Amino acid sequence: EDTLSLHDALPIFCRDGSRAFHCGIAYANLLGNESGGIIYAGEGIIASGGKVLAQGQRFSFRDRVVTTAVVDIVKNRQNQAEQVSFHPETVDSDNVIHCPDFVWPEQSYEPDRLEMIPIWEGSKEIRFEEFSRVCALGLWDYLRKSGQQGYAVSLSGGADSCSVVTLLRDMVELVASEIGFPGLMAALPQVPWSSSLKSDATVPEIVHYLLDCFYQPAEASGEKTLKSARAVAEGVGANFKVVDITEQVALLRRSTEGFVGRELSWDNPGDDLTLQNLQARTRGIQGWSIANATRRLLIPPGNMSEIMVGYFTQGGDDSGGINPIGGVRKTFLRKWLNWREVQGPHGLSPLPFLSHVNGLAPTAELRPTEAGAVAQTDEGELGPYEVRDLMEDLFLWDRLTPLEIRERLLFEYRTRFSREEVTTWIKKFFWLFSINQWKRERLPVSFHVDDHNLSPRMWLRWPVLSGNFEEELAQL
């Protein structure tokens, strides 16, 4: 988070280039979701003589953004002449270019002013601001270009699905604040808007037309997650319903038991994964059915921390077409949700109802609490997220071995975690990472919004079958 961001580097690149070559530089970028996973910021930069003269708005919801500045070409030529020995001879030459006198247009230009830079660019929470706006732009452009009538989210009440729903709500408000509600509705002619909607429609009213949310309880579901899901859905204005899948799961369980010739039991360790996946895959089937029937784009809310170790069910909670949070870690999402509860992007109001999800421990909620001594939690099964974040960096970026990673973790957390705990987490991480590449090969498209990227189509290549780090883990 302390490294120079691309947004900081581009103006410096243009500024220094204009100084080094004594010229004017105009940088232009694409705008919006042009390829599914890559979101283009759309900013324009104009520099001359070692100064950034103008810098355009990033993440605009308009079709285009025009950035203008006046470049002193005569001064640039004078600087070139002072620095180089080459002087073109144009007098009495056959290569003279004749042009009429140029008339400068009337304008009020301030040479040292950077045009159109919003206030949020100077925010202390620039990472959160950027995440909100780039995901909103990506979701908006994907919806606009796909021709679908909205989005569908299986809302579990947890951090991932609630993050997606919040981003979709913010998408509506950010679009409306820039092009207005009439412009928003005109850009989505495929949506069956009601004739009763006025130009002064509210954000929840528009969200209601674009977002379907459904909570799918089963055997292991609890009241806290339902309360959280309902509060978030109603808070953003989504169309929300409870779709109980208990009967579907029971039917699938009975047919599976009929095939194997015995009853499946939570007390049998060999049946645990089967019973958990029955629920997750039923939710995937139900989600696809609702999305197909309503012409919605189904979003699979899975974060990068879970994708890294395959902590999701193939054909279950990975079901969907586009994943806006697949390129960010769980720790970032939880911090962003807390920030969104009390603050949020510049110009948008805080969302106090997110306190419901921010107070919950992350859980897949696939195993009944009574089946074990404690309730199922993500960190209880995988280890603390902060430890896994550092483990991922040391492995993916620094290319350290499991043995080297353990020494580093023991130094970083020497007063908090024991050698046995760290060793257990490392073994589980490397084993799960290596055996779950086949899952990552089949992931839906995810927004690439951070340095990391787990997509084998874009960055992280890994063999589906490997040695699973057996020799390296044996050294532990």
C-alpha positions as CSV (number, residue, x, y, z in Angstrom):
1,E,0.0,0.0,0.0
2,D,3.0,2.3,0.3
3,T,4.3,1.8,-3.2
4,L,3.9,4.3,-6.0
5,S,0.5,3.7,-7.6
6,L,0.0,3.8,-11.4
7,H,-2.0,7.0,-11.0
8,D,1.1,8.7,-9.4
9,A,3.5,7.2,-11.9
10,L,1.8,8.3,-15.1
11,P,2.0,12.1,-14.5
12,I,5.6,11.7,-13.4
13,F,6.4,9.8,-16.6
14,C,4.8,12.4,-18.8
15,R,6.3,15.3,-16.8
16,D,9.8,13.9,-16.9
17,G,9.5,12.9,-20.6
18,S,8.5,16.4,-21.6
19,R,11.5,17.9,-19.7
20,A,14.0,15.4,-21.1
21,F,12.9,15.8,-24.7
22,H,11.8,19.5,-24.6
23,C,8.4,18.6,-26.0
24,G,4.7,18.4,-25.3
25,I,3.3,15.0,-24.3
26,A,-0.4,14.1,-24.5
27,Y,-1.3,10.8,-22.9
28,A,-4.7,9.2,-23.5
29,N,-6.3,6.1,-22.1
30,L,-9.3,3.9,-22.8
31,L,-12.3,4.3,-20.5
32,G,-14.4,1.6,-18.9
33,N,-14.7,-2.2,-19.0
34,E,-13.3,-3.1,-22.4
35,S,-12.3,-6.7,-21.8
36,G,-14.2,-8.1,-18.8
37,G,-11.4,-8.2,-16.2
38,I,-9.5,-5.0,-17.0
39,I,-11.0,-1.7,-16.2
40,Y,-9.5,1.4,-17.9
41,A,-9.4,4.6,-15.9
42,G,-9.8,7.0,-18.9
43,E,-7.6,9.8,-17.6
44,G,-5.9,12.2,-20.0
45,I,-2.6,13.9,-19.2
46,I,-0.9,16.8,-21.0
47,A,2.6,17.8,-20.0
48,S,5.2,20.3,-21.4
49,G,8.5,21.7,-20.3
50,G,8.7,19.5,-17.3
51,K,5.2,20.4,-16.0
52,V,1.9,18.6,-15.9
53,L,-0.4,21.2,-17.5
54,A,-3.7,19.2,-17.3
55,Q,-4.9,15.9,-15.9
56,G,-8.4,14.6,-16.6
57,Q,-10.9,12.8,-14.5
58,R,-10.5,9.1,-13.8
59,F,-13.3,6.5,-13.7
60,S,-15.9,8.7,-15.4
61,F,-19.3,7.3,-16.4
62,R,-19.6,9.5,-19.4
63,D,-18.9,8.1,-22.9
64,R,-15.7,10.2,-23.1
65,V,-13.7,12.8,-21.2
66,V,-11.9,15.6,-23.0
67,T,-8.8,17.2,-21.3
68,T,-7.4,20.4,-22.7
69,A,-4.3,22.5,-22.2
70,V,-2.2,25.1,-24.2
71,V,1.3,23.9,-25.0
72,D,4.0,26.5,-25.8
73,I,5.5,24.9,-28.9
74,V,7.8,27.9,-29.5
75,K,9.3,27.7,-26.0
76,N,9.9,23.9,-26.5
77,R,11.7,24.6,-29.8
78,Q,13.9,27.2,-28.1
79,N,14.8,24.7,-25.4
80,Q,15.6,22.1,-28.0
81,A,17.8,24.5,-29.8
82,E,19.8,25.3,-26.7
83,Q,20.3,21.7,-25.9
84,V,21.1,20.0,-29.2
85,S,23.5,20.8,-32.1
86,F,21.0,20.1,-34.9
87,H,19.5,23.2,-36.4
88,P,17.2,22.6,-39.4
89,E,17.7,24.9,-42.4
90,T,14.3,26.0,-43.7
91,V,15.2,29.3,-45.6
92,D,15.1,28.9,-49.4
93,S,14.4,25.2,-48.9
94,D,12.0,23.1,-51.0
95,N,10.7,21.6,-47.7
96,V,9.1,24.7,-46.3
97,I,5.6,24.1,-45.0
98,H,3.3,27.0,-45.6
99,C,0.3,27.5,-43.4
100,P,-2.0,30.5,-42.7
101,D,-1.7,32.6,-39.6
102,F,-3.2,30.8,-36.6
103,V,-5.7,32.8,-34.5
104,W,-5.7,31.8,-30.9
105,P,-9.2,31.2,-29.5
106,E,-10.6,33.2,-26.7
107,Q,-10.0,31.3,-23.4
108,S,-9.2,31.8,-19.8
109,Y,-6.4,29.4,-19.2
110,E,-4.3,29.2,-16.0
111,P,-1.0,27.6,-16.9
112,D,-0.4,25.9,-13.5
113,R,-3.9,24.6,-13.1
114,L,-4.7,20.9,-13.2
115,E,-8.1,20.5,-14.9
116,M,-10.9,18.4,-13.6
117,I,-9.1,16.6,-10.8
118,P,-11.9,15.7,-8.2
119,I,-11.5,16.2,-4.5
120,W,-11.4,12.5,-3.8
121,E,-8.0,12.2,-5.5
122,G,-6.4,13.8,-2.5
123,S,-8.1,11.5,0.0
124,K,-6.1,9.8,2.7
125,E,-8.1,6.7,1.9
126,I,-7.3,6.8,-1.8
127,R,-7.1,3.0,-2.0
128,F,-10.7,2.7,-0.8
129,E,-11.9,5.5,-3.0
130,E,-10.2,3.9,-6.1
131,F,-11.7,0.5,-5.3
132,S,-15.2,1.9,-5.0
133,R,-15.0,3.8,-8.2
134,V,-13.2,1.3,-10.4
135,C,-15.6,-1.5,-9.4
136,A,-18.6,0.7,-9.9
137,L,-17.3,1.7,-13.4
138,G,-16.6,-2.0,-14.3
139,L,-20.0,-3.2,-13.2
140,W,-21.8,-0.3,-14.9
141,D,-20.0,-0.8,-18.2
142,Y,-20.4,-4.6,-18.1
143,L,-24.1,-4.2,-17.6
144,R,-24.5,-1.6,-20.3
145,K,-22.6,-3.6,-22.9
146,S,-24.0,-7.1,-22.0
147,G,-27.6,-6.1,-22.6
148,Q,-28.8,-7.8,-19.4
149,Q,-31.5,-6.2,-17.2
150,G,-29.6,-6.1,-14.0
151,Y,-27.6,-8.2,-11.5
152,A,-28.5,-11.1,-9.2
153,V,-26.6,-11.9,-5.9
154,S,-27.1,-14.8,-3.6
155,L,-26.8,-12.7,-0.4
156,S,-25.4,-14.8,2.5
157,G,-25.1,-11.9,4.9
158,G,-21.3,-12.2,4.9
159,A,-18.6,-9.8,3.9
160,D,-18.2,-10.9,0.3
161,S,-21.8,-10.8,-0.9
162,C,-22.5,-7.7,1.1
163,S,-19.5,-6.0,-0.5
164,V,-20.8,-6.8,-4.0
165,V,-24.3,-5.5,-3.1
166,T,-22.8,-2.3,-1.6
167,L,-20.7,-1.8,-4.8
168,L,-23.8,-2.1,-6.9
169,R,-25.6,0.4,-4.8
170,D,-22.7,2.8,-5.1
171,M,-22.6,2.2,-8.8
172,V,-26.1,3.6,-9.1
173,E,-25.4,6.7,-7.1
174,L,-22.0,7.5,-8.7
175,V,-23.5,7.1,-12.2
176,A,-26.5,9.3,-11.3
177,S,-24.4,12.0,-9.7
178,E,-22.4,12.3,-13.0
179,I,-25.0,11.8,-15.8
180,G,-28.3,12.0,-13.8
181,F,-31.0,9.5,-13.4
182,P,-32.5,10.2,-16.8
183,G,-29.1,9.6,-18.4
184,L,-28.7,6.4,-16.4
185,M,-32.1,5.0,-17.5
186,A,-31.5,6.1,-21.1
187,A,-28.2,4.2,-21.1
188,L,-30.0,1.0,-20.1
189,P,-32.9,0.7,-22.6
190,Q,-33.1,-3.1,-22.0
191,V,-34.3,-2.5,-18.4
192,P,-38.1,-2.5,-18.1
193,W,-38.3,0.9,-16.3
194,S,-41.6,1.9,-14.8
195,S,-43.3,4.9,-16.3
196,S,-43.9,6.1,-12.8
197,L,-40.2,6.8,-12.2
198,K,-39.5,10.5,-12.1
199,S,-36.3,12.4,-12.9
200,D,-35.8,12.9,-9.2
201,A,-35.9,9.2,-8.4
202,T,-33.9,8.0,-5.4
203,V,-31.0,5.6,-5.4
204,P,-33.0,2.8,-3.7
205,E,-35.7,3.2,-6.3
206,I,-33.3,2.7,-9.1
207,V,-31.4,-0.1,-7.3
208,H,-34.7,-2.0,-6.9
209,Y,-35.0,-2.3,-10.7
210,L,-31.4,-3.4,-11.2
211,L,-30.6,-5.8,-8.3
212,D,-32.2,-9.0,-7.1
213,C,-30.9,-10.5,-3.8
214,F,-32.0,-13.8,-2.3
215,Y,-31.0,-15.4,0.9
216,Q,-30.9,-19.2,0.7
217,P,-31.1,-20.9,4.1
218,A,-30.4,-24.5,4.7
219,E,-29.6,-26.8,7.6
220,A,-26.6,-24.8,8.8
221,S,-28.0,-21.3,8.3
222,G,-28.3,-19.0,11.3
223,E,-30.5,-16.0,12.3
224,K,-27.6,-13.6,12.4
225,T,-26.7,-14.0,8.7
226,L,-30.3,-13.7,7.7
227,K,-30.6,-10.5,9.7
228,S,-27.5,-9.2,8.1
229,A,-28.6,-10.1,4.6
230,R,-32.0,-8.5,5.1
231,A,-30.6,-5.3,6.6
232,V,-28.1,-4.8,3.7
233,A,-30.6,-5.7,1.0
234,E,-33.2,-3.3,2.4
235,G,-30.6,-0.7,3.0
236,V,-29.5,-0.5,-0.6
237,G,-33.0,-0.9,-1.9
238,A,-32.6,-4.3,-3.6
239,N,-35.5,-6.6,-4.4
240,F,-35.0,-9.2,-1.6
241,K,-36.6,-12.6,-0.9
242,V,-35.8,-15.6,1.2
243,V,-35.6,-18.8,-1.0
244,D,-35.4,-21.8,1.3
245,I,-33.4,-24.6,-0.2
246,T,-33.8,-27.1,2.7
247,E,-36.1,-29.4,0.6
248,Q,-33.9,-29.3,-2.5
249,V,-30.8,-30.2,-0.3
250,A,-32.7,-33.1,1.4
251,L,-33.9,-34.4,-2.0
252,L,-30.3,-34.4,-3.3
253,R,-29.1,-36.0,-0.1
254,R,-31.6,-38.8,-0.4
255,S,-30.7,-39.6,-4.0
256,T,-27.0,-39.6,-3.2
257,E,-27.6,-42.0,-0.2
258,G,-29.6,-44.2,-2.5
259,F,-26.7,-44.5,-4.9
260,V,-24.0,-45.2,-2.3
261,G,-26.4,-47.5,-0.3
262,R,-26.0,-45.8,3.1
263,E,-26.9,-42.7,5.1
264,L,-24.6,-39.7,5.0
265,S,-23.7,-38.4,8.4
266,W,-22.0,-35.3,9.8
267,D,-20.3,-37.7,12.3
268,N,-18.5,-39.4,9.5
269,P,-15.4,-37.4,8.5
270,G,-15.7,-38.8,5.0
271,D,-19.2,-37.4,4.5
272,D,-18.4,-33.9,5.8
273,L,-17.3,-32.4,2.5
274,T,-20.1,-34.1,0.6
275,L,-22.8,-32.7,2.9
276,Q,-21.3,-29.2,2.8
277,N,-21.1,-29.1,-1.0
278,L,-24.8,-30.3,-1.3
279,Q,-25.8,-27.0,0.1
280,A,-23.3,-24.9,-1.9
281,R,-24.1,-26.5,-5.2
282,T,-27.9,-26.2,-4.6
283,R,-27.4,-22.5,-4.1
284,G,-25.5,-22.3,-7.3
285,I,-28.3,-24.1,-9.3
286,Q,-31.0,-21.9,-7.7
287,G,-29.0,-18.7,-8.4
288,W,-28.5,-19.6,-12.0
289,S,-32.2,-20.4,-12.4
290,I,-33.3,-17.0,-10.9
291,A,-30.8,-15.1,-13.0
292,N,-31.9,-16.8,-16.2
293,A,-35.6,-16.2,-15.5
294,T,-35.0,-12.5,-14.8
295,R,-32.4,-11.8,-17.4
296,R,-29.9,-10.9,-14.7
297,L,-26.1,-11.3,-14.5
298,L,-25.3,-13.6,-11.6
299,I,-22.3,-12.5,-9.5
300,P,-20.2,-15.1,-7.6
301,P,-18.9,-13.2,-4.5
302,G,-15.6,-14.9,-3.9
303,N,-12.5,-13.0,-2.7
304,M,-8.8,-13.6,-3.7
305,S,-7.9,-15.1,-0.3
306,E,-10.5,-17.9,-0.8
307,I,-9.6,-18.4,-4.4
308,M,-5.9,-18.8,-3.5
309,V,-6.6,-21.9,-1.5
310,G,-9.7,-23.2,-3.3
311,Y,-12.0,-22.4,-0.4
312,F,-15.1,-22.4,-2.6
313,T,-17.3,-25.1,-4.1
314,Q,-17.0,-25.7,-7.8
315,G,-20.5,-25.3,-9.2
316,G,-21.6,-23.7,-6.0
317,D,-20.4,-20.3,-4.7
318,D,-18.3,-19.8,-7.8
319,S,-21.5,-19.8,-9.9
320,G,-21.8,-16.6,-11.9
321,G,-20.5,-14.6,-14.9
322,I,-18.5,-11.7,-13.5
323,N,-16.8,-11.3,-10.1
324,P,-15.8,-7.7,-9.0
325,I,-14.0,-8.8,-5.8
326,G,-12.0,-11.8,-7.1
327,G,-8.9,-9.7,-7.2
328,V,-8.8,-8.4,-3.7
329,R,-8.1,-10.0,-0.3
330,K,-10.5,-10.6,2.5
331,T,-8.6,-8.3,4.8
332,F,-9.0,-5.4,2.4
333,L,-12.7,-6.1,1.9
334,R,-13.3,-6.1,5.7
335,K,-11.4,-2.8,6.1
336,W,-13.3,-1.3,3.1
337,L,-16.7,-2.4,4.6
338,N,-15.8,-0.7,7.9
339,W,-14.8,2.4,6.0
340,R,-18.0,2.3,4.0
341,E,-20.1,2.0,7.1
342,V,-18.8,5.2,8.7
343,Q,-17.6,7.1,5.7
344,G,-17.5,6.1,2.0
345,P,-16.5,7.7,-1.3
346,H,-16.4,11.5,-1.5
347,G,-19.9,12.7,-2.1
348,L,-21.7,9.6,-0.9
349,S,-23.3,9.1,2.5
350,P,-22.1,6.5,5.0
351,L,-24.1,3.2,5.2
352,P,-24.8,2.5,8.9
353,F,-26.7,-0.7,8.1
354,L,-23.3,-2.4,7.2
355,S,-22.8,-2.7,11.0
356,H,-24.7,-6.0,10.7
357,V,-22.2,-7.6,8.5
358,N,-19.2,-5.9,10.1
359,G,-20.0,-7.5,13.4
360,L,-20.0,-11.1,12.0
361,A,-17.1,-13.5,11.9
362,P,-16.5,-14.7,8.3
363,T,-18.1,-18.2,7.8
364,A,-19.2,-20.4,5.0
365,E,-22.0,-21.6,7.2
366,L,-22.1,-25.0,5.6
367,R,-21.7,-27.2,8.7
368,P,-24.3,-27.2,11.5
369,T,-23.0,-25.8,14.8
370,E,-24.1,-28.8,16.8
371,A,-21.9,-31.1,14.6
372,G,-18.8,-29.7,16.4
373,A,-17.7,-28.0,19.6
374,V,-17.4,-24.6,17.9
375,A,-19.1,-22.9,15.0
376,Q,-17.5,-23.1,11.6
377,T,-15.4,-20.0,10.7
378,D,-13.1,-19.2,7.8
379,E,-10.1,-18.3,10.0
380,G,-10.7,-21.3,12.2
381,E,-10.3,-23.6,9.2
382,L,-7.6,-21.6,7.3
383,G,-5.7,-19.6,9.9
384,P,-5.7,-15.8,10.4
385,Y,-6.1,-13.8,7.3
386,E,-3.3,-11.4,8.1
387,V,-0.8,-14.3,8.4
388,R,-2.0,-15.7,5.1
389,D,-1.6,-12.4,3.4
390,L,2.1,-12.2,4.3
391,M,2.4,-15.9,3.4
392,E,1.0,-15.2,-0.1
393,D,3.4,-12.3,-0.6
394,L,6.4,-14.3,0.5
395,F,5.5,-17.1,-1.8
396,L,4.2,-15.4,-4.9
397,W,6.4,-12.3,-5.0
398,D,9.6,-13.2,-3.0
399,R,9.6,-16.9,-4.2
400,L,10.5,-18.2,-0.7
401,T,10.3,-21.9,0.2
402,P,8.0,-23.1,3.0
403,L,11.0,-23.4,5.3
404,E,12.1,-19.8,4.6
405,I,8.5,-18.6,5.0
406,R,8.2,-20.2,8.4
407,E,11.3,-18.5,9.6
408,R,10.0,-15.1,8.5
409,L,6.5,-15.7,10.0
410,L,8.1,-16.8,13.3
411,F,10.0,-13.5,13.4
412,E,7.0,-11.4,12.5
413,Y,4.6,-13.0,14.9
414,R,7.1,-14.2,17.5
415,T,5.0,-13.0,20.5
416,R,1.6,-14.1,19.1
417,F,1.7,-17.5,17.5
418,S,3.6,-20.7,18.3
419,R,5.9,-22.6,16.0
420,E,3.3,-25.4,15.8
421,E,0.5,-23.0,14.7
422,V,2.6,-21.4,12.0
423,T,3.8,-24.8,10.7
424,T,0.2,-26.1,10.5
425,W,-0.9,-23.0,8.6
426,I,2.0,-23.2,6.1
427,K,1.4,-26.9,5.4
428,K,-2.3,-26.3,4.8
429,F,-1.8,-23.2,2.6
430,F,0.7,-24.9,0.3
431,W,-1.3,-28.1,0.1
432,L,-4.6,-26.3,-0.7
433,F,-2.9,-24.0,-3.2
434,S,-1.3,-26.8,-5.2
435,I,-4.3,-29.2,-5.3
436,N,-6.9,-26.5,-6.3
437,Q,-5.4,-25.1,-9.5
438,W,-8.1,-27.0,-11.4
439,K,-10.6,-24.8,-9.7
440,R,-8.8,-21.6,-10.6
441,E,-8.7,-22.7,-14.3
442,R,-12.5,-22.6,-14.4
443,L,-13.1,-19.3,-12.5
444,P,-15.5,-16.7,-13.8
445,V,-13.9,-13.4,-15.0
446,S,-12.7,-11.3,-12.1
447,F,-11.8,-7.6,-12.0
448,H,-8.1,-7.1,-11.9
449,V,-7.8,-4.2,-9.5
450,D,-4.6,-5.0,-7.5
451,D,-1.0,-6.1,-8.1
452,H,-2.0,-9.7,-7.5
453,N,-4.0,-11.7,-10.0
454,L,-4.9,-15.4,-9.7
455,S,-6.3,-15.9,-13.1
456,P,-4.2,-18.4,-15.2
457,R,-5.4,-16.6,-18.3
458,M,-3.9,-13.3,-17.2
459,W,-1.0,-13.9,-14.7
460,L,-0.7,-16.8,-12.4
461,R,0.3,-19.9,-14.4
462,W,0.5,-23.1,-12.3
463,P,0.2,-26.8,-13.3
464,V,-3.0,-28.5,-12.5
465,L,-1.1,-31.6,-11.4
466,S,2.1,-31.0,-9.4
467,G,4.2,-32.5,-6.6
468,N,2.1,-30.6,-4.1
469,F,5.3,-29.3,-2.4
470,E,5.8,-32.7,-0.7
471,E,9.6,-32.4,-0.5
472,E,9.5,-28.8,0.6
473,L,6.9,-29.4,3.3
474,A,8.8,-32.4,4.6
475,Q,11.6,-30.0,5.5
476,L,9.3,-28.4,8.1
